[in-house]
Amino acid sequence: QDYYGKRLQKSADLKTNACITLARPLPKAVRDALENVHEEVVARYYGCGLVIPECLTSCRILDLGSGSGRDCYLLSQMVGEWGHVTGIDMTEGQVWRGARASPRPPSIPPPPFPSSSQVEVAKKHIAYHMDKFGYKKPNVEFLQGYMEKLSDAGLADESYDIIISNCVINLAPDKRAVLREAYRVLKPGGEMYFSDVYANQRLSESVRKHRVLWGECLAGALYWRDLYSIAEEAGFSPPCLVTASPITIGDKELEDVIGDCRFVSATFRLFKVPGSSRAGPGQVIYNGGIVGHEQELVFDANFTFKEGEVVDVDAEMAAILRSSRFAEEFLIRAGGASTTAPQGCC
């Protein structure tokens, strides 16, 4: 709350690139949608990946750690007026930089925007964006709350098609609780599509207790193998790696604290697969019906589906496609490969 609500005023204030790393360029549709987002919302954005999955029309989406609302306003355009986006963030209260100190000397210019909390920044621009998008009523809402305790914010069981999260789960001390709550509020067949920071080893006590490294999304990073066990405990299918890219520190003091540990920014997708959808490996044919992905759908690092091409998939991928919002985009039949896709990102 202190680092993101008070200390950071814009992404340039960050000391590492952990929260601004992108593994690949923004698609044109996302670039175009970003043009419609208010400049203050963009300026107060801190994320480590692109969390805009495919096939979003009319979906209900929850953004964990929505911050200033940039991703919510992007998704608002993509789900359309009949979809809905909820953002939840822990920052609260309005804090004016220097309010508890002496008045700002006349020689020091004020910041470009008041030092409002992330949730306040998001909320105050709802009307602006709905007008910009041409919507008659808002299809976004922003809540103050904790992603480990979504029930406290009134979020019901099986109420969302998709959950996204952009570089914030590392900030949660109890990541098991985050994934358990995400699993609870997802509908059967729902997806958690999220970017976060991962380490190539379990972190030392000195790293885990470093305040700046916490704010920079590094001190709370999971050892990447632990994501697989935590996801399984929560009930999710094995994580599907989408993209990964290395993180550079660029600060000598922080590098000395970190030592030989290395970090990556990675995007994964997790699915809430009903038991009834599990029926062994299969063969699938993509019909090319997803807008913007008509020729091919790059689903993750292991599976790319080209329109009209027969692809052998393992049992997990067959179950994911069969039970999720992608079911209508594929012809799925039994048989095919029985091998398990390789895991890992580091």
C-alpha positions in Angstrom: 0.0 0.0 0.0 2.8 2.4 0.8 4.9 1.7 -2.3 2.1 1.7 -4.8 -0.2 4.2 -3.0 2.4 6.8 -2.0 5.9 6.3 -3.3 5.3 5.5 -7.0 3.7 8.2 -9.1 4.5 6.8 -12.5 6.2 3.7 -14.0 9.5 5.6 -14.5 9.8 5.7 -10.7 10.4 1.9 -10.6 14.0 0.8 -9.9 13.9 -2.4 -12.0 12.2 -3.6 -15.1 10.3 -6.4 -13.3 7.0 -4.6 -13.5 7.3 -3.3 -17.0 8.7 -6.3 -18.9 6.9 -7.5 -22.0 7.8 -10.7 -23.7 6.3 -9.7 -27.1 4.9 -6.6 -28.8 1.4 -5.5 -28.2 -1.1 -6.7 -30.9 -2.6 -4.0 -33.0 -6.1 -4.4 -31.4 -4.6 -3.9 -28.0 -2.6 -0.9 -29.2 -5.7 0.6 -30.7 -7.7 0.0 -27.4 -4.9 1.5 -25.4 -5.3 4.8 -27.3 -8.7 5.2 -25.7 -7.4 4.8 -22.1 -6.9 8.0 -20.0 -3.3 9.2 -19.7 -3.4 9.2 -15.9 -4.5 5.5 -15.8 -1.6 4.6 -18.2 0.9 6.7 -16.3 0.1 4.8 -13.0 0.3 1.4 -14.6 2.8 -1.2 -13.3 2.6 -4.6 -14.9 5.0 -7.3 -16.1 3.2 -8.8 -19.1 0.2 -8.7 -21.4 -2.9 -10.2 -19.8 -5.3 -9.9 -22.6 -6.4 -13.5 -23.6 -8.4 -14.4 -26.6 -12.2 -15.0 -27.1 -13.5 -12.4 -24.7 -16.9 -11.2 -26.1 -19.5 -10.9 -23.3 -17.3 -12.6 -20.7 -17.3 -11.7 -17.0 -13.7 -10.9 -16.0 -12.0 -10.3 -12.6 -8.7 -8.4 -12.4 -6.7 -9.2 -9.3 -4.6 -6.2 -8.3 -6.2 -3.9 -10.8 -4.2 -0.9 -9.8 -5.1 2.2 -11.8 -7.4 0.1 -14.0 -5.4 0.1 -17.3 -6.0 -3.6 -18.0 -9.7 -3.3 -16.9 -10.3 -0.5 -19.4 -8.6 -2.4 -22.2 -10.7 -5.5 -21.4 -13.9 -3.3 -21.1 -13.6 -2.6 -24.8 -13.0 -6.3 -25.7 -15.8 -7.9 -23.7 -18.2 -5.3 -25.2 -21.1 -3.6 -23.6 -22.7 -6.9 -22.6 -19.6 -8.2 -20.8 -18.4 -7.0 -17.4 -15.0 -6.3 -15.8 -14.4 -6.1 -12.0 -11.1 -4.8 -10.7 -10.0 -5.4 -7.1 -7.0 -3.7 -5.4 -5.7 -3.3 -1.9 -4.6 0.3 -2.1 -6.9 2.7 -0.3 -7.3 6.3 0.8 -6.1 9.4 -0.8 -2.5 10.5 0.1 -1.0 13.7 -1.1 2.7 13.5 -1.4 4.3 15.7 1.4 1.0 16.0 3.3 2.7 15.0 6.6 5.8 17.1 6.0 6.4 20.8 5.5 4.7 22.5 2.6 6.4 22.0 -0.8 8.9 24.8 -1.6 7.8 27.0 -4.5 10.8 25.8 -6.5 9.6 22.2 -6.6 6.9 21.6 -9.1 3.9 19.4 -8.2 3.6 15.9 -9.6 1.8 15.6 -12.9 -1.2 14.0 -11.2 -2.3 14.1 -7.5 -1.0 11.2 -5.4 -4.3 9.4 -5.3 -4.6 5.7 -4.4 -4.7 3.2 -7.3 -8.4 2.4 -6.8 -9.3 6.1 -6.7 -7.4 6.7 -10.0 -9.4 3.9 -11.6 -12.8 4.9 -10.2 -12.6 8.6 -11.1 -12.2 7.8 -14.8 -15.2 5.4 -15.3 -17.5 8.0 -16.8 -14.7 9.2 -19.1 -14.1 5.7 -20.5 -17.8 4.7 -20.9 -18.3 7.9 -22.9 -15.2 7.2 -25.0 -16.3 3.6 -25.7 -19.9 4.7 -26.5 -21.5 2.5 -23.7 -24.9 3.5 -22.2 -24.0 2.1 -18.8 -20.7 1.1 -17.1 -19.4 -2.4 -17.7 -16.6 -1.9 -15.2 -16.4 -1.6 -11.4 -13.5 -1.2 -9.0 -13.4 -2.6 -5.4 -11.0 -2.1 -2.6 -10.1 -5.5 -1.1 -7.6 -8.3 -0.9 -7.2 -11.1 -3.5 -6.7 -13.6 -0.7 -10.2 -12.7 0.7 -12.4 -12.2 -2.3 -15.5 -13.2 -0.3 -15.0 -10.2 2.0 -15.5 -8.1 -1.2 -18.8 -9.9 -1.9 -17.5 -12.0 -4.8 -19.6 -15.2 -5.2 -18.7 -18.7 -6.1 -18.5 -19.5 -9.8 -19.2 -15.9 -10.9 -16.4 -15.2 -13.4 -15.4 -16.7 -16.8 -11.8 -15.4 -16.6 -9.5 -14.0 -14.0 -6.5 -11.9 -14.9 -3.6 -10.7 -12.8 -0.6 -8.6 -13.9 2.5 -8.7 -11.7 0.7 -8.7 -8.3 0.5 -12.2 -7.0 4.1 -11.9 -6.0 3.0 -9.1 -3.6 0.7 -11.5 -1.7 2.2 -13.2 1.3 -0.2 -16.2 1.0 -0.2 -17.3 -2.6 -2.1 -20.5 -1.9 -5.0 -18.4 -0.6 -4.9 -16.3 -3.8 -5.2 -19.4 -6.0 -7.8 -21.0 -3.8 -10.0 -17.9 -4.0 -9.5 -17.6 -7.7 -10.5 -21.2 -8.2 -13.6 -20.6 -6.1 -14.9 -17.6 -8.0 -14.2 -19.1 -11.5 -17.0 -20.9 -13.3 -16.4 -24.5 -14.4 -14.2 -24.3 -17.5 -13.0 -20.8 -16.4 -9.5 -19.6 -16.9 -6.9 -17.7 -14.8 -4.6 -15.9 -17.2 -1.9 -14.1 -15.4 1.6 -12.6 -15.6 4.0 -12.6 -12.6 7.6 -12.8 -11.5 9.3 -16.1 -10.8 12.7 -17.0 -9.4 15.1 -19.8 -10.4 15.5 -20.8 -6.7 13.8 -20.3 -3.4 14.6 -16.8 -2.0 16.9 -16.1 1.0 15.6 -14.4 4.1 17.5 -11.2 3.3 15.8 -11.0 -0.1 12.3 -11.8 1.3 12.5 -9.1 3.9 13.9 -6.3 1.7 11.2 -3.6 1.5 12.2 -2.1 -1.9 12.5 -5.6 -3.5 9.0 -6.3 -2.3 7.7 -3.2 -3.9 9.7 -4.0 -7.1 7.9 -7.5 -7.3 11.1 -9.5 -6.7 11.1 -10.4 -2.9 7.8 -12.1 -3.2 8.5 -14.1 -6.3 7.7 -17.7 -6.3 10.3 -20.4 -7.1 8.8 -21.3 -10.5 8.4 -25.0 -9.7 6.3 -24.1 -6.6 3.6 -22.6 -8.9 2.9 -26.1 -10.2 2.3 -27.6 -6.8 0.3 -24.7 -5.5 -1.9 -24.7 -8.6 -2.5 -28.4 -8.2 -3.4 -28.0 -4.5 -6.0 -25.4 -5.5 -7.6 -27.7 -8.1 -6.3 -26.2 -11.3 -5.0 -28.0 -14.3 -1.2 -27.9 -14.8 0.0 -24.4 -15.7 0.4 -23.7 -19.4 3.3 -21.4 -20.0 2.5 -18.7 -22.6 5.6 -16.4 -22.6 8.7 -15.8 -20.4 11.4 -13.1 -20.5 14.4 -12.4 -18.2 14.3 -9.5 -15.8 17.2 -7.1 -15.4 17.9 -5.3 -12.2 20.3 -2.5 -13.1 20.7 -1.3 -9.5 24.1 -2.3 -7.9 22.7 -2.2 -4.3 19.8 -4.4 -5.2 22.0 -6.8 -7.2 24.2 -7.3 -4.2 21.3 -8.3 -2.1 19.9 -10.7 -4.7 23.2 -12.4 -5.4 23.1 -15.3 -7.9 19.3 -15.5 -8.0 17.7 -14.9 -11.4 14.2 -13.8 -12.2 11.8 -14.1 -15.1 8.5 -12.4 -16.0 6.2 -15.2 -17.2 2.6 -15.5 -18.3 0.7 -18.7 -17.5 -2.8 -19.9 -18.0 -4.6 -22.1 -15.5 -8.0 -23.8 -16.1 -10.7 -25.0 -13.8 -11.4 -28.3 -15.6 -14.5 -30.3 -14.5 -13.9 -33.9 -13.9 -16.5 -34.8 -16.5 -14.4 -33.3 -19.2 -11.4 -35.6 -18.7 -11.5 -38.3 -21.4 -7.9 -39.0 -22.5 -5.8 -37.5 -25.3 -7.4 -36.3 -28.5 -7.1 -34.7 -31.9 -8.3 -31.1 -32.4 -9.0 -28.9 -35.4 -9.2 -25.1 -35.0 -12.0 -23.5 -37.0 -10.3 -20.1 -37.3 -13.3 -18.3 -35.7 -11.5 -16.2 -33.1 -11.2 -12.5 -34.2 -7.6 -11.5 -34.6 -6.5 -15.1 -34.6 -8.1 -16.4 -37.8 -5.0 -18.0 -39.3 -3.6 -19.5 -36.1 -4.1 -19.4 -32.3 -0.9 -19.5 -30.3 -2.4 -21.0 -27.2 0.8 -21.4 -25.2 4.5 -22.2 -25.6 3.7 -25.9 -26.5 0.5 -25.6 -28.6 -0.1 -23.5 -31.7 -3.3 -24.3 -33.6 -3.5 -23.4 -37.3 -6.9 -23.1 -38.9 -8.0 -26.4 -40.4 -4.9 -28.4 -39.2 -5.2 -31.6 -37.2 -3.2 -31.4 -33.9 -2.6 -34.2 -31.5 -3.1 -33.0 -27.9 -2.5 -34.7 -24.5 -5.4 -35.4 -22.1 -5.0 -32.2 -20.2 -5.2 -30.0 -23.3 -8.1 -32.0 -24.7 -10.0 -31.5 -21.3 -9.2 -27.7 -21.3 -10.5 -27.2 -24.8 -13.5 -29.3 -24.2 -14.6 -27.5 -21.0 -13.6 -23.9 -21.6 -15.0 -21.0 -23.7 -12.8 -22.3 -26.5 -15.0 -25.4 -27.0 -17.0 -23.9 -29.9 -13.8 -22.9 -31.7 -12.5 -26.5 -32.1 -13.6 -29.9 -33.5 -12.4 -32.3 -30.8 -12.3 -36.1 -31.2 -10.8 -38.9 -29.2 -7.4 -40.4 -29.9 -4.1 -38.9 -30.7 -1.0 -38.4 -28.6 -0.7 -39.5 -25.0 2.5 -37.7 -24.2 2.6 -34.9 -21.6 3.8 -31.5 -22.7 7.1 -30.3 -21.2 6.9 -28.0 -18.2 9.1 -25.1 -17.2 10.0 -21.5 -17.8 13.4 -20.8 -16.4 
